[in-house]
Amino acid sequence: MSNRELGRWQQHKHIGDYGWGIILCVIILCCVGMWAVYYACLHDLKVIDPVRTTMMQCL
């Protein structure tokens, strides 16, 4: 790495520089997805424990 690239990396090393809007959207989408899995398992007669199934999917 050149000094110029290294300096650019050190400038953007702060935690406030990350795209928190994108991270928040991804977390919301994951929550909606887990809710959809739980709701689908809740109405499936073959699934005994929808909470366990949802947790396994989350992992």
N, CA, C and O atoms as a Maestro MAE file, in Angstrom:
{
 s_m_m2io_version
 :::
 2.0.0
}

f_m_ct {
 s_m_title
 :::
 protein
 m_atom[236] {
  # First column is atom index #
  i_m_mmod_type
  r_m_x_coord
  r_m_y_coord
  r_m_z_coord
  i_m_residue_number
  s_m_chain_name
  s_m_pdb_residue_name
  s_m_pdb_atom_name
  i_m_atomic_number
  :::
  1 25 0.825 -1.181 0.000 1 A "MET " " N  " 7
  2 3 0.000 0.000 0.000 1 A "MET " " CA " 6
  3 2 0.872 1.247 0.000 1 A "MET " " C  " 6
  4 15 1.888 1.307 0.691 1 A "MET " " O  " 8
  5 25 0.477 2.211 -0.758 2 A "SER " " N  " 7
  6 3 1.210 3.468 -0.752 2 A "SER " " CA " 6
  7 2 0.783 4.298 0.456 2 A "SER " " C  " 6
  8 15 -0.213 3.996 1.115 2 A "SER " " O  " 8
  9 25 1.539 5.330 0.729 3 A "ASN " " N  " 7
  10 3 1.214 6.200 1.862 3 A "ASN " " CA " 6
  11 2 -0.129 6.894 1.667 3 A "ASN " " C  " 6
  12 15 -0.862 7.139 2.626 3 A "ASN " " O  " 8
  13 25 -0.438 7.207 0.412 4 A "ARG " " N  " 7
  14 3 -1.714 7.875 0.138 4 A "ARG " " CA " 6
  15 2 -2.894 6.958 0.446 4 A "ARG " " C  " 6
  16 15 -3.880 7.399 1.036 4 A "ARG " " O  " 8
  17 25 -2.805 5.678 0.052 5 A "GLU " " N  " 7
  18 3 -3.867 4.718 0.342 5 A "GLU " " CA " 6
  19 2 -3.965 4.448 1.829 5 A "GLU " " C  " 6
  20 15 -5.067 4.311 2.362 5 A "GLU " " O  " 8
  21 25 -2.832 4.369 2.507 6 A "LEU " " N  " 7
  22 3 -2.828 4.136 3.942 6 A "LEU " " CA " 6
  23 2 -3.459 5.311 4.677 6 A "LEU " " C  " 6
  24 15 -4.207 5.113 5.634 6 A "LEU " " O  " 8
  25 25 -3.168 6.517 4.243 7 A "GLY " " N  " 7
  26 3 -3.770 7.698 4.860 7 A "GLY " " CA " 6
  27 2 -5.269 7.728 4.666 7 A "GLY " " C  " 6
  28 15 -6.003 8.125 5.572 7 A "GLY " " O  " 8
  29 25 -5.735 7.319 3.507 8 A "ARG " " N  " 7
  30 3 -7.173 7.264 3.245 8 A "ARG " " CA " 6
  31 2 -7.835 6.222 4.141 8 A "ARG " " C  " 6
  32 15 -8.948 6.440 4.620 8 A "ARG " " O  " 8
  33 25 -7.171 5.101 4.373 9 A "TRP " " N  " 7
  34 3 -7.721 4.045 5.238 9 A "TRP " " CA " 6
  35 2 -7.827 4.552 6.671 9 A "TRP " " C  " 6
  36 15 -8.818 4.273 7.347 9 A "TRP " " O  " 8
  37 25 -6.842 5.278 7.142 10 A "GLN " " N  " 7
  38 3 -6.863 5.776 8.508 10 A "GLN " " CA " 6
  39 2 -7.920 6.857 8.697 10 A "GLN " " C  " 6
  40 15 -8.448 7.012 9.798 10 A "GLN " " O  " 8
  41 25 -8.237 7.604 7.651 11 A "GLN " " N  " 7
  42 3 -9.274 8.627 7.760 11 A "GLN " " CA " 6
  43 2 -10.648 8.007 7.921 11 A "GLN " " C  " 6
  44 15 -11.487 8.570 8.624 11 A "GLN " " O  " 8
  45 25 -10.906 6.884 7.304 12 A "HIS " " N  " 7
  46 3 -12.224 6.265 7.325 12 A "HIS " " CA " 6
  47 2 -12.302 5.131 8.337 12 A "HIS " " C  " 6
  48 15 -13.145 4.244 8.207 12 A "HIS " " O  " 8
  49 25 -11.448 5.150 9.325 13 A "LYS " " N  " 7
  50 3 -11.417 4.098 10.319 13 A "LYS " " CA " 6
  51 2 -12.425 4.326 11.444 13 A "LYS " " C  " 6
  52 15 -12.679 3.410 12.226 13 A "LYS " " O  " 8
  53 25 -12.994 5.500 11.544 14 A "HIS " " N  " 7
  54 3 -13.920 5.823 12.618 14 A "HIS " " CA " 6
  55 2 -15.233 5.074 12.440 14 A "HIS " " C  " 6
  56 15 -15.659 4.809 11.316 14 A "HIS " " O  " 8
  57 25 -15.870 4.738 13.552 15 A "ILE " " N  " 7
  58 3 -17.104 3.955 13.480 15 A "ILE " " CA " 6
  59 2 -18.243 4.778 12.877 15 A "ILE " " C  " 6
  60 15 -19.188 4.200 12.340 15 A "ILE " " O  " 8
  61 25 -18.183 6.079 12.948 16 A "GLY " " N  " 7
  62 3 -19.225 6.924 12.386 16 A "GLY " " CA " 6
  63 2 -19.197 6.981 10.867 16 A "GLY " " C  " 6
  64 15 -20.133 7.493 10.253 16 A "GLY " " O  " 8
  65 25 -18.142 6.467 10.252 17 A "ASP " " N  " 7
  66 3 -18.020 6.515 8.805 17 A "ASP " " CA " 6
  67 2 -18.769 5.390 8.096 17 A "ASP " " C  " 6
  68 15 -18.919 5.428 6.874 17 A "ASP " " O  " 8
  69 25 -19.233 4.408 8.828 18 A "TYR " " N  " 7
  70 3 -19.953 3.297 8.203 18 A "TYR " " CA " 6
  71 2 -21.363 3.742 7.834 18 A "TYR " " C  " 6
  72 15 -21.910 4.672 8.426 18 A "TYR " " O  " 8
  73 25 -21.932 3.073 6.862 19 A "GLY " " N  " 7
  74 3 -23.267 3.423 6.405 19 A "GLY " " CA " 6
  75 2 -24.333 2.872 7.338 19 A "GLY " " C  " 6
  76 15 -24.859 1.782 7.110 19 A "GLY " " O  " 8
  77 25 -24.652 3.616 8.381 20 A "TRP " " N  " 7
  78 3 -25.607 3.134 9.371 20 A "TRP " " CA " 6
  79 2 -27.003 2.984 8.779 20 A "TRP " " C  " 6
  80 15 -27.777 2.153 9.254 20 A "TRP " " O  " 8
  81 25 -27.340 3.745 7.779 21 A "GLY " " N  " 7
  82 3 -28.639 3.594 7.133 21 A "GLY " " CA " 6
  83 2 -28.767 2.240 6.459 21 A "GLY " " C  " 6
  84 15 -29.815 1.597 6.528 21 A "GLY " " O  " 8
  85 25 -27.697 1.811 5.808 22 A "ILE " " N  " 7
  86 3 -27.707 0.502 5.144 22 A "ILE " " CA " 6
  87 2 -27.737 -0.612 6.182 22 A "ILE " " C  " 6
  88 15 -28.467 -1.591 6.026 22 A "ILE " " O  " 8
  89 25 -26.948 -0.465 7.239 23 A "ILE " " N  " 7
  90 3 -26.924 -1.489 8.291 23 A "ILE " " CA " 6
  91 2 -28.292 -1.603 8.944 23 A "ILE " " C  " 6
  92 15 -28.755 -2.713 9.206 23 A "ILE " " O  " 8
  93 25 -28.950 -0.478 9.215 24 A "LEU " " N  " 7
  94 3 -30.276 -0.494 9.816 24 A "LEU " " CA " 6
  95 2 -31.287 -1.170 8.897 24 A "LEU " " C  " 6
  96 15 -32.122 -1.944 9.367 24 A "LEU " " O  " 8
  97 25 -31.228 -0.893 7.605 25 A "CYS " " N  " 7
  98 3 -32.140 -1.539 6.647 25 A "CYS " " CA " 6
  99 2 -31.921 -3.043 6.604 25 A "CYS " " C  " 6
  100 15 -32.888 -3.800 6.520 25 A "CYS " " O  " 8
  101 25 -30.682 -3.488 6.659 26 A "VAL " " N  " 7
  102 3 -30.390 -4.923 6.643 26 A "VAL " " CA " 6
  103 2 -30.929 -5.585 7.905 26 A "VAL " " C  " 6
  104 15 -31.487 -6.680 7.831 26 A "VAL " " O  " 8
  105 25 -30.776 -4.950 9.050 27 A "ILE " " N  " 7
  106 3 -31.296 -5.511 10.303 27 A "ILE " " CA " 6
  107 2 -32.811 -5.599 10.266 27 A "ILE " " C  " 6
  108 15 -33.385 -6.597 10.702 27 A "ILE " " O  " 8
  109 25 -33.467 -4.564 9.750 28 A "ILE " " N  " 7
  110 3 -34.931 -4.585 9.648 28 A "ILE " " CA " 6
  111 2 -35.387 -5.695 8.704 28 A "ILE " " C  " 6
  112 15 -36.343 -6.410 9.003 28 A "ILE " " O  " 8
  113 25 -34.710 -5.841 7.572 29 A "LEU " " N  " 7
  114 3 -35.071 -6.910 6.637 29 A "LEU " " CA " 6
  115 2 -34.864 -8.297 7.240 29 A "LEU " " C  " 6
  116 15 -35.652 -9.209 6.988 29 A "LEU " " O  " 8
  117 25 -33.814 -8.458 8.031 30 A "CYS " " N  " 7
  118 3 -33.586 -9.747 8.714 30 A "CYS " " CA " 6
  119 2 -34.703 -10.033 9.711 30 A "CYS " " C  " 6
  120 15 -35.170 -11.168 9.812 30 A "CYS " " O  " 8
  121 25 -35.131 -9.017 10.441 31 A "CYS " " N  " 7
  122 3 -36.229 -9.205 11.395 31 A "CYS " " CA " 6
  123 2 -37.535 -9.569 10.686 31 A "CYS " " C  " 6
  124 15 -38.271 -10.445 11.140 31 A "CYS " " O  " 8
  125 25 -37.811 -8.900 9.586 32 A "VAL " " N  " 7
  126 3 -39.016 -9.221 8.807 32 A "VAL " " CA " 6
  127 2 -38.932 -10.646 8.264 32 A "VAL " " C  " 6
  128 15 -39.928 -11.369 8.264 32 A "VAL " " O  " 8
  129 25 -37.763 -11.047 7.807 33 A "GLY " " N  " 7
  130 3 -37.577 -12.408 7.307 33 A "GLY " " CA " 6
  131 2 -37.775 -13.451 8.388 33 A "GLY " " C  " 6
  132 15 -38.395 -14.486 8.146 33 A "GLY " " O  " 8
  133 25 -37.252 -13.189 9.583 34 A "MET " " N  " 7
  134 3 -37.426 -14.143 10.686 34 A "MET " " CA " 6
  135 2 -38.886 -14.219 11.127 34 A "MET " " C  " 6
  136 15 -39.375 -15.287 11.496 34 A "MET " " O  " 8
  137 25 -39.580 -13.075 11.086 35 A "TRP " " N  " 7
  138 3 -40.997 -13.089 11.408 35 A "TRP " " CA " 6
  139 2 -41.773 -13.914 10.375 35 A "TRP " " C  " 6
  140 15 -42.696 -14.646 10.731 35 A "TRP " " O  " 8
  141 25 -41.402 -13.798 9.110 36 A "ALA " " N  " 7
  142 3 -42.067 -14.567 8.056 36 A "ALA " " CA " 6
  143 2 -41.822 -16.054 8.230 36 A "ALA " " C  " 6
  144 15 -42.734 -16.853 8.018 36 A "ALA " " O  " 8
  145 25 -40.614 -16.443 8.610 37 A "VAL " " N  " 7
  146 3 -40.319 -17.861 8.861 37 A "VAL " " CA " 6
  147 2 -41.136 -18.362 10.036 37 A "VAL " " C  " 6
  148 15 -41.705 -19.452 9.973 37 A "VAL " " O  " 8
  149 25 -41.202 -17.573 11.120 38 A "TYR " " N  " 7
  150 3 -41.978 -17.974 12.292 38 A "TYR " " CA " 6
  151 2 -43.462 -18.117 11.951 38 A "TYR " " C  " 6
  152 15 -44.108 -19.084 12.356 38 A "TYR " " O  " 8
  153 25 -43.991 -17.158 11.214 39 A "TYR " " N  " 7
  154 3 -45.407 -17.190 10.855 39 A "TYR " " CA " 6
  155 2 -45.719 -18.390 9.959 39 A "TYR " " C  " 6
  156 15 -46.764 -19.023 10.109 39 A "TYR " " O  " 8
  157 25 -44.824 -18.698 9.040 40 A "ALA " " N  " 7
  158 3 -45.030 -19.853 8.165 40 A "ALA " " CA " 6
  159 2 -44.959 -21.153 8.960 40 A "ALA " " C  " 6
  160 15 -45.748 -22.068 8.725 40 A "ALA " " O  " 8
  161 25 -44.019 -21.239 9.898 41 A "CYS " " N  " 7
  162 3 -43.892 -22.454 10.721 41 A "CYS " " CA " 6
  163 2 -45.056 -22.601 11.682 41 A "CYS " " C  " 6
  164 15 -45.447 -23.716 12.027 41 A "CYS " " O  " 8
  165 25 -45.611 -21.477 12.114 42 A "LEU " " N  " 7
  166 3 -46.730 -21.505 13.051 42 A "LEU " " CA " 6
  167 2 -47.957 -22.157 12.417 42 A "LEU " " C  " 6
  168 15 -48.730 -22.823 13.105 42 A "LEU " " O  " 8
  169 25 -48.137 -21.972 11.120 43 A "HIS " " N  " 7
  170 3 -49.308 -22.510 10.431 43 A "HIS " " CA " 6
  171 2 -49.034 -23.817 9.695 43 A "HIS " " C  " 6
  172 15 -49.914 -24.346 9.017 43 A "HIS " " O  " 8
  173 25 -47.828 -24.332 9.827 44 A "ASP " " N  " 7
  174 3 -47.494 -25.608 9.218 44 A "ASP " " CA " 6
  175 2 -47.752 -26.722 10.231 44 A "ASP " " C  " 6
  176 15 -47.254 -26.667 11.355 44 A "ASP " " O  " 8
  177 25 -48.514 -27.714 9.845 45 A "LEU " " N  " 7
  178 3 -48.877 -28.782 10.782 45 A "LEU " " CA " 6
  179 2 -47.725 -29.742 11.057 45 A "LEU " " C  " 6
  180 15 -47.756 -30.456 12.059 45 A "LEU " " O  " 8
  181 25 -46.724 -29.778 10.205 46 A "LYS " " N  " 7
  182 3 -45.610 -30.706 10.376 46 A "LYS " " CA " 6
  183 2 -44.562 -30.190 11.373 46 A "LYS " " C  " 6
  184 15 -43.772 -30.971 11.903 46 A "LYS " " O  " 8
  185 25 -44.558 -28.886 11.624 47 A "VAL " " N  " 7
  186 3 -43.570 -28.291 12.525 47 A "VAL " " CA " 6
  187 2 -44.091 -28.362 13.955 47 A "VAL " " C  " 6
  188 15 -45.186 -27.886 14.254 47 A "VAL " " O  " 8
  189 25 -43.292 -28.961 14.832 48 A "ILE " " N  " 7
  190 3 -43.706 -29.113 16.230 48 A "ILE " " CA " 6
  191 2 -43.438 -27.839 17.029 48 A "ILE " " C  " 6
  192 15 -44.302 -27.388 17.782 48 A "ILE " " O  " 8
  193 25 -42.257 -27.259 16.871 49 A "ASP " " N  " 7
  194 3 -41.879 -26.069 17.640 49 A "ASP " " CA " 6
  195 2 -41.433 -24.956 16.689 49 A "ASP " " C  " 6
  196 15 -40.293 -24.963 16.224 49 A "ASP " " O  " 8
  197 25 -42.314 -24.004 16.397 50 A "PRO " " N  " 7
  198 3 -41.948 -22.944 15.453 50 A "PRO " " CA " 6
  199 2 -40.838 -22.030 15.970 50 A "PRO " " C  " 6
  200 15 -40.067 -21.496 15.173 50 A "PRO " " O  " 8
  201 25 -40.741 -21.839 17.286 51 A "VAL " " N  " 7
  202 3 -39.691 -20.975 17.835 51 A "VAL " " CA " 6
  203 2 -38.320 -21.607 17.598 51 A "VAL " " C  " 6
  204 15 -37.375 -20.924 17.203 51 A "VAL " " O  " 8
  205 25 -38.218 -22.914 17.842 52 A "ARG " " N  " 7
  206 3 -36.943 -23.610 17.626 52 A "ARG " " CA " 6
  207 2 -36.564 -23.594 16.143 52 A "ARG " " C  " 6
  208 15 -35.400 -23.391 15.797 52 A "ARG " " O  " 8
  209 25 -37.529 -23.802 15.293 53 A "THR " " N  " 7
  210 3 -37.274 -23.777 13.854 53 A "THR " " CA " 6
  211 2 -36.790 -22.397 13.410 53 A "THR " " C  " 6
  212 15 -35.871 -22.289 12.599 53 A "THR " " O  " 8
  213 25 -37.407 -21.350 13.942 54 A "THR " " N  " 7
  214 3 -37.001 -19.992 13.604 54 A "THR " " CA " 6
  215 2 -35.598 -19.686 14.124 54 A "THR " " C  " 6
  216 15 -34.812 -19.044 13.428 54 A "THR " " O  " 8
  217 25 -35.277 -20.131 15.324 55 A "MET " " N  " 7
  218 3 -33.945 -19.908 15.877 55 A "MET " " CA " 6
  219 2 -32.873 -20.660 15.078 55 A "MET " " C  " 6
  220 15 -31.770 -20.153 14.874 55 A "MET " " O  " 8
  221 25 -33.207 -21.860 14.635 56 A "MET " " N  " 7
  222 3 -32.269 -22.616 13.804 56 A "MET " " CA " 6
  223 2 -32.048 -21.907 12.471 56 A "MET " " C  " 6
  224 15 -30.927 -21.885 11.964 56 A "MET " " O  " 8
  225 25 -33.087 -21.335 11.907 57 A "GLN " " N  " 7
  226 3 -32.962 -20.588 10.660 57 A "GLN " " CA " 6
  227 2 -32.138 -19.321 10.879 57 A "GLN " " C  " 6
  228 15 -31.360 -18.924 10.012 57 A "GLN " " O  " 8
  229 25 -32.307 -18.694 12.030 58 A "CYS " " N  " 7
  230 3 -31.564 -17.487 12.341 58 A "CYS " " CA " 6
  231 2 -30.078 -17.783 12.486 58 A "CYS " " C  " 6
  232 15 -29.236 -17.000 12.046 58 A "CYS " " O  " 8
  233 25 -29.764 -18.904 13.098 59 A "LEU " " N  " 7
  234 3 -28.359 -19.278 13.234 59 A "LEU " " CA " 6
  235 2 -27.766 -19.621 11.895 59 A "LEU " " C  " 6
  236 15 -26.586 -19.961 11.811 59 A "LEU " " O  " 8
  :::
 }
 m_bond[235] {
  # First column is bond index #
  i_m_from
  i_m_to
  i_m_order
  :::
  1 1 2 1
  2 2 3 1
  3 3 4 2
  4 3 5 1
  5 5 6 1
  6 6 7 1
  7 7 8 2
  8 7 9 1
  9 9 10 1
  10 10 11 1
  11 11 12 2
  12 11 13 1
  13 13 14 1
  14 14 15 1
  15 15 16 2
  16 15 17 1
  17 17 18 1
  18 18 19 1
  19 19 20 2
  20 19 21 1
  21 21 22 1
  22 22 23 1
  23 23 24 2
  24 23 25 1
  25 25 26 1
  26 26 27 1
  27 27 28 2
  28 27 29 1
  29 29 30 1
  30 30 31 1
  31 31 32 2
  32 31 33 1
  33 33 34 1
  34 34 35 1
  35 35 36 2
  36 35 37 1
  37 37 38 1
  38 38 39 1
  39 39 40 2
  40 39 41 1
  41 41 42 1
  42 42 43 1
  43 43 44 2
  44 43 45 1
  45 45 46 1
  46 46 47 1
  47 47 48 2
  48 47 49 1
  49 49 50 1
  50 50 51 1
  51 51 52 2
  52 51 53 1
  53 53 54 1
  54 54 55 1
  55 55 56 2
  56 55 57 1
  57 57 58 1
  58 58 59 1
  59 59 60 2
  60 59 61 1
  61 61 62 1
  62 62 63 1
  63 63 64 2
  64 63 65 1
  65 65 66 1
  66 66 67 1
  67 67 68 2
  68 67 69 1
  69 69 70 1
  70 70 71 1
  71 71 72 2
  72 71 73 1
  73 73 74 1
  74 74 75 1
  75 75 76 2
  76 75 77 1
  77 77 78 1
  78 78 79 1
  79 79 80 2
  80 79 81 1
  81 81 82 1
  82 82 83 1
  83 83 84 2
  84 83 85 1
  85 85 86 1
  86 86 87 1
  87 87 88 2
  88 87 89 1
  89 89 90 1
  90 90 91 1
  91 91 92 2
  92 91 93 1
  93 93 94 1
  94 94 95 1
  95 95 96 2
  96 95 97 1
  97 97 98 1
  98 98 99 1
  99 99 100 2
  100 99 101 1
  101 101 102 1
  102 102 103 1
  103 103 104 2
  104 103 105 1
  105 105 106 1
  106 106 107 1
  107 107 108 2
  108 107 109 1
  109 109 110 1
  110 110 111 1
  111 111 112 2
  112 111 113 1
  113 113 114 1
  114 114 115 1
  115 115 116 2
  116 115 117 1
  117 117 118 1
  118 118 119 1
  119 119 120 2
  120 119 121 1
  121 121 122 1
  122 122 123 1
  123 123 124 2
  124 123 125 1
  125 125 126 1
  126 126 127 1
  127 127 128 2
  128 127 129 1
  129 129 130 1
  130 130 131 1
  131 131 132 2
  132 131 133 1
  133 133 134 1
  134 134 135 1
  135 135 136 2
  136 135 137 1
  137 137 138 1
  138 138 139 1
  139 139 140 2
  140 139 141 1
  141 141 142 1
  142 142 143 1
  143 143 144 2
  144 143 145 1
  145 145 146 1
  146 146 147 1
  147 147 148 2
  148 147 149 1
  149 149 150 1
  150 150 151 1
  151 151 152 2
  152 151 153 1
  153 153 154 1
  154 154 155 1
  155 155 156 2
  156 155 157 1
  157 157 158 1
  158 158 159 1
  159 159 160 2
  160 159 161 1
  161 161 162 1
  162 162 163 1
  163 163 164 2
  164 163 165 1
  165 165 166 1
  166 166 167 1
  167 167 168 2
  168 167 169 1
  169 169 170 1
  170 170 171 1
  171 171 172 2
  172 171 173 1
  173 173 174 1
  174 174 175 1
  175 175 176 2
  176 175 177 1
  177 177 178 1
  178 178 179 1
  179 179 180 2
  180 179 181 1
  181 181 182 1
  182 182 183 1
  183 183 184 2
  184 183 185 1
  185 185 186 1
  186 186 187 1
  187 187 188 2
  188 187 189 1
  189 189 190 1
  190 190 191 1
  191 191 192 2
  192 191 193 1
  193 193 194 1
  194 194 195 1
  195 195 196 2
  196 195 197 1
  197 197 198 1
  198 198 199 1
  199 199 200 2
  200 199 201 1
  201 201 202 1
  202 202 203 1
  203 203 204 2
  204 203 205 1
  205 205 206 1
  206 206 207 1
  207 207 208 2
  208 207 209 1
  209 209 210 1
  210 210 211 1
  211 211 212 2
  212 211 213 1
  213 213 214 1
  214 214 215 1
  215 215 216 2
  216 215 217 1
  217 217 218 1
  218 218 219 1
  219 219 220 2
  220 219 221 1
  221 221 222 1
  222 222 223 1
  223 223 224 2
  224 223 225 1
  225 225 226 1
  226 226 227 1
  227 227 228 2
  228 227 229 1
  229 229 230 1
  230 230 231 1
  231 231 232 2
  232 231 233 1
  233 233 234 1
  234 234 235 1
  235 235 236 2
  :::
 }
}
